[in-house]
Amino acid sequence: MKVLLLCYRGNPFCGGQGIYIYHLSRELARIGVEADVIVGPPYPDPLDEWSEVYRLENLNIWAVRTSHFPMEKLERVFSPWNFIDYLLTRFHVFPEMETFSMRAFSALRRILRKKRYDIIHDVNTMGWGLIPMKAFGIPIISTVHHPLTKDREADFMTDRTFWEKMTTVLFYPLNMQRFVIKALDRVITSSYAGVDELYRAFGVDRKNISVVYNGIDVDAFKNTGQKRDERSLLFVGNTDDRKKGFTFLAEALSMMPDDVRLTIVDSGPPEKMSGYDMVKKFGVEKRVKFVGKVDHARLVSLYSTTAVLVMPSLHEGFGLPVAEAMACGTPVVASAAGALKEVVDDNTGILVPPENAGALSEAIMKLLADRGLRMRMGANGRKRVVENFSWPVAAEKTLEVYKSVINGNRG
């Protein structure tokens, strides 16, 4: 089988779509699928080892003032799609998905002169360019981890002025995605909760949605054998993102004994102030450490040496940090929100009501007080991830979707 993957940002360190494209393409290659990739910057250079990679240009000029453009970008801004990017970003539109998809359409026209694909798999873009691609007669599917309506709702919560609300409306290409998604042959989402979310957000027929859980690299995420700090908590996520519920964790920490400490894998002051403002509000700044973005080895070490991973999100399309922590044998306390209810069960952690700092504090203290319970949950978590959320499992399930769509189209 020959598959073409489309991803507007491909580097594993740029976000979830980069991690997805890297591991999925690698695992598909391991099971005999020829998976080529059309990708935008930042580029995923390691993919060349197992995929043919077609790199598309994007100047990444969102939120960059014209007067601050480096000379090499100024020299390139007048090519057609770069100029469209430039114009739209000046009106507070985020055009990367739209222009990537149109660039991908043009690139695919050239590629198809030499080779053919059985299926096209878009990752989280759902841009206008997928519509003319339909004329190539190749089935097209898309992975949507969660609809952008969730991100827009979170931004509305923090917008204070009419202008801020207007720029939020302009930023998200919801009308485009709402139209394009209904033209696709299938949609993949990473949880059963996501099926209902896609129906509510975009009106997608539930029968046209397949659930394939995200994968975890269980060889890379495993316990290091280091000694655990028995009074330590870990939060991995963007403290600026209201959906992550960090304010409830900061409040919960203030209810716990002073020897309980929290490490945050995110930037603190002076780069980012919102997380620090929250911990200062609840008087726990001396018990909190911001370590910024860390490399893989450091992240695995943090998972392995922490007593409890806490994820108090208001919504999650999957919840990668929870699964990564479980893969490292670490018990979790998480909100019973979105897909977290599917990733965490009673044998691997404790689920609490969202937006409830008291329940969060109580659950954390229960685990900190019982080392035996933590060890059992940690072992169960590792087993659960290997059996349900590893990349070989995700690749096999995705291949099943490909076959179903291809056979359906031929029928």
DAFENCOR-V816037 format. One record per residue. N is the residue number from 0. RES is the residue in one letter. NEAR is the number of other C-alpha atoms within 8 Angstrom. Layout:
n->N res->RES near->NEAR
n->N res->RES near->NEAR
This chain:
n->0 res->M near->7
n->1 res->K near->11
n->2 res->V near->13
n->3 res->L near->12
n->4 res->L near->13
n->5 res->L near->12
n->6 res->C near->16
n->7 res->Y near->13
n->8 res->R near->12
n->9 res->G near->17
n->10 res->N near->14
n->11 res->P near->12
n->12 res->F near->6
n->13 res->C near->10
n->14 res->G near->8
n->15 res->G near->7
n->16 res->Q near->13
n->17 res->G near->15
n->18 res->I near->12
n->19 res->Y near->11
n->20 res->I near->12
n->21 res->Y near->13
n->22 res->H near->11
n->23 res->L near->11
n->24 res->S near->13
n->25 res->R near->11
n->26 res->E near->11
n->27 res->L near->14
n->28 res->A near->12
n->29 res->R near->7
n->30 res->I near->6
n->31 res->G near->7
n->32 res->V near->10
n->33 res->E near->10
n->34 res->A near->13
n->35 res->D near->13
n->36 res->V near->12
n->37 res->I near->13
n->38 res->V near->14
n->39 res->G near->14
n->40 res->P near->13
n->41 res->P near->8
n->42 res->Y near->10
n->43 res->P near->10
n->44 res->D near->6
n->45 res->P near->5
n->46 res->L near->12
n->47 res->D near->8
n->48 res->E near->5
n->49 res->W near->8
n->50 res->S near->13
n->51 res->E near->9
n->52 res->V near->10
n->53 res->Y near->8
n->54 res->R near->9
n->55 res->L near->11
n->56 res->E near->6
n->57 res->N near->9
n->58 res->L near->7
n->59 res->N near->6
n->60 res->I near->8
n->61 res->W near->6
n->62 res->A near->5
n->63 res->V near->7
n->64 res->R near->6
n->65 res->T near->5
n->66 res->S near->4
n->67 res->H near->6
n->68 res->F near->9
n->69 res->P near->6
n->70 res->M near->6
n->71 res->E near->6
n->72 res->K near->9
n->73 res->L near->9
n->74 res->E near->7
n->75 res->R near->8
n->76 res->V near->10
n->77 res->F near->8
n->78 res->S near->7
n->79 res->P near->6
n->80 res->W near->8
n->81 res->N near->12
n->82 res->F near->10
n->83 res->I near->9
n->84 res->D near->12
n->85 res->Y near->10
n->86 res->L near->8
n->87 res->L near->11
n->88 res->T near->13
n->89 res->R near->7
n->90 res->F near->7
n->91 res->H near->9
n->92 res->V near->11
n->93 res->F near->12
n->94 res->P near->10
n->95 res->E near->10
n->96 res->M near->11
n->97 res->E near->11
n->98 res->T near->13
n->99 res->F near->14
n->100 res->S near->15
n->101 res->M near->12
n->102 res->R near->11
n->103 res->A near->12
n->104 res->F near->12
n->105 res->S near->8
n->106 res->A near->8
n->107 res->L near->8
n->108 res->R near->8
n->109 res->R near->8
n->110 res->I near->8
n->111 res->L near->8
n->112 res->R near->6
n->113 res->K near->6
n->114 res->K near->6
n->115 res->R near->6
n->116 res->Y near->10
n->117 res->D near->10
n->118 res->I near->13
n->119 res->I near->13
n->120 res->H near->12
n->121 res->D near->13
n->122 res->V near->14
n->123 res->N near->10
n->124 res->T near->12
n->125 res->M near->14
n->126 res->G near->14
n->127 res->W near->11
n->128 res->G near->14
n->129 res->L near->13
n->130 res->I near->9
n->131 res->P near->9
n->132 res->M near->10
n->133 res->K near->10
n->134 res->A near->7
n->135 res->F near->6
n->136 res->G near->6
n->137 res->I near->11
n->138 res->P near->13
n->139 res->I near->13
n->140 res->I near->13
n->141 res->S near->15
n->142 res->T near->11
n->143 res->V near->11
n->144 res->H near->10
n->145 res->H near->11
n->146 res->P near->10
n->147 res->L near->8
n->148 res->T near->8
n->149 res->K near->9
n->150 res->D near->9
n->151 res->R near->11
n->152 res->E near->8
n->153 res->A near->11
n->154 res->D near->10
n->155 res->F near->9
n->156 res->M near->7
n->157 res->T near->7
n->158 res->D near->9
n->159 res->R near->6
n->160 res->T near->6
n->161 res->F near->7
n->162 res->W near->6
n->163 res->E near->9
n->164 res->K near->11
n->165 res->M near->8
n->166 res->T near->10
n->167 res->T near->11
n->168 res->V near->8
n->169 res->L near->11
n->170 res->F near->9
n->171 res->Y near->10
n->172 res->P near->9
n->173 res->L near->8
n->174 res->N near->6
n->175 res->M near->10
n->176 res->Q near->12
n->177 res->R near->11
n->178 res->F near->8
n->179 res->V near->13
n->180 res->I near->12
n->181 res->K near->7
n->182 res->A near->7
n->183 res->L near->11
n->184 res->D near->9
n->185 res->R near->11
n->186 res->V near->13
n->187 res->I near->12
n->188 res->T near->16
n->189 res->S near->14
n->190 res->S near->13
n->191 res->Y near->10
n->192 res->A near->9
n->193 res->G near->14
n->194 res->V near->12
n->195 res->D near->9
n->196 res->E near->10
n->197 res->L near->12
n->198 res->Y near->11
n->199 res->R near->8
n->200 res->A near->9
n->201 res->F near->9
n->202 res->G near->8
n->203 res->V near->11
n->204 res->D near->7
n->205 res->R near->8
n->206 res->K near->5
n->207 res->N near->9
n->208 res->I near->12
n->209 res->S near->10
n->210 res->V near->10
n->211 res->V near->11
n->212 res->Y near->11
n->213 res->N near->12
n->214 res->G near->12
n->215 res->I near->13
n->216 res->D near->9
n->217 res->V near->11
n->218 res->D near->5
n->219 res->A near->5
n->220 res->F near->12
n->221 res->K near->11
n->222 res->N near->12
n->223 res->T near->8
n->224 res->G near->5
n->225 res->Q near->8
n->226 res->K near->6
n->227 res->R near->8
n->228 res->D near->8
n->229 res->E near->7
n->230 res->R near->9
n->231 res->S near->12
n->232 res->L near->13
n->233 res->L near->14
n->234 res->F near->11
n->235 res->V near->9
n->236 res->G near->9
n->237 res->N near->7
n->238 res->T near->10
n->239 res->D near->7
n->240 res->D near->8
n->241 res->R near->12
n->242 res->K near->10
n->243 res->K near->13
n->244 res->G near->13
n->245 res->F near->11
n->246 res->T near->9
n->247 res->F near->12
n->248 res->L near->13
n->249 res->A near->12
n->250 res->E near->11
n->251 res->A near->12
n->252 res->L near->10
n->253 res->S near->10
n->254 res->M near->8
n->255 res->M near->9
n->256 res->P near->6
n->257 res->D near->6
n->258 res->D near->6
n->259 res->V near->11
n->260 res->R near->10
n->261 res->L near->11
n->262 res->T near->12
n->263 res->I near->13
n->264 res->V near->13
n->265 res->D near->12
n->266 res->S near->10
n->267 res->G near->12
n->268 res->P near->7
n->269 res->P near->5
n->270 res->E near->6
n->271 res->K near->10
n->272 res->M near->9
n->273 res->S near->8
n->274 res->G near->12
n->275 res->Y near->11
n->276 res->D near->8
n->277 res->M near->10
n->278 res->V near->14
n->279 res->K near->9
n->280 res->K near->7
n->281 res->F near->9
n->282 res->G near->8
n->283 res->V near->12
n->284 res->E near->9
n->285 res->K near->6
n->286 res->R near->10
n->287 res->V near->11
n->288 res->K near->9
n->289 res->F near->10
n->290 res->V near->11
n->291 res->G near->9
n->292 res->K near->7
n->293 res->V near->8
n->294 res->D near->6
n->295 res->H near->6
n->296 res->A near->6
n->297 res->R near->8
n->298 res->L near->9
n->299 res->V near->13
n->300 res->S near->11
n->301 res->L near->9
n->302 res->Y near->14
n->303 res->S near->17
n->304 res->T near->10
n->305 res->T near->14
n->306 res->A near->14
n->307 res->V near->14
n->308 res->L near->15
n->309 res->V near->12
n->310 res->M near->14
n->311 res->P near->15
n->312 res->S near->13
n->313 res->L near->13
n->314 res->H near->10
n->315 res->E near->12
n->316 res->G near->13
n->317 res->F near->13
n->318 res->G near->10
n->319 res->L near->8
n->320 res->P near->9
n->321 res->V near->14
n->322 res->A near->12
n->323 res->E near->11
n->324 res->A near->15
n->325 res->M near->15
n->326 res->A near->17
n->327 res->C near->15
n->328 res->G near->16
n->329 res->T near->19
n->330 res->P near->16
n->331 res->V near->15
n->332 res->V near->16
n->333 res->A near->16
n->334 res->S near->14
n->335 res->A near->10
n->336 res->A near->12
n->337 res->G near->12
n->338 res->A near->16
n->339 res->L near->14
n->340 res->K near->11
n->341 res->E near->8
n->342 res->V near->10
n->343 res->V near->14
n->344 res->D near->10
n->345 res->D near->7
n->346 res->N near->9
n->347 res->T near->15
n->348 res->G near->12
n->349 res->I near->11
n->350 res->L near->12
n->351 res->V near->12
n->352 res->P near->9
n->353 res->P near->10
n->354 res->E near->8
n->355 res->N near->9
n->356 res->A near->10
n->357 res->G near->8
n->358 res->A near->9
n->359 res->L near->15
n->360 res->S near->13
n->361 res->E near->8
n->362 res->A near->11
n->363 res->I near->10
n->364 res->M near->9
n->365 res->K near->8
n->366 res->L near->11
n->367 res->L near->12
n->368 res->A near->6
n->369 res->D near->8
n->370 res->R near->8
n->371 res->G near->6
n->372 res->L near->8
n->373 res->R near->13
n->374 res->M near->11
n->375 res->R near->10
n->376 res->M near->14
n->377 res->G near->14
n->378 res->A near->11
n->379 res->N near->11
n->380 res->G near->15
n->381 res->R near->12
n->382 res->K near->9
n->383 res->R near->9
n->384 res->V near->14
n->385 res->V near->10
n->386 res->E near->8
n->387 res->N near->8
n->388 res->F near->14
n->389 res->S near->14
n->390 res->W near->14
n->391 res->P near->8
n->392 res->V near->11
n->393 res->A near->14
n->394 res->A near->11
n->395 res->E near->9
n->396 res->K near->9
n->397 res->T near->9
n->398 res->L near->9
n->399 res->E near->8
n->400 res->V near->9
n->401 res->Y near->9
n->402 res->K near->8
n->403 res->S near->8
n->404 res->V near->11
n->405 res->I near->11
n->406 res->N near->8
n->407 res->G near->7
n->408 res->N near->7
n->409 res->R near->5
n->410 res->G near->4
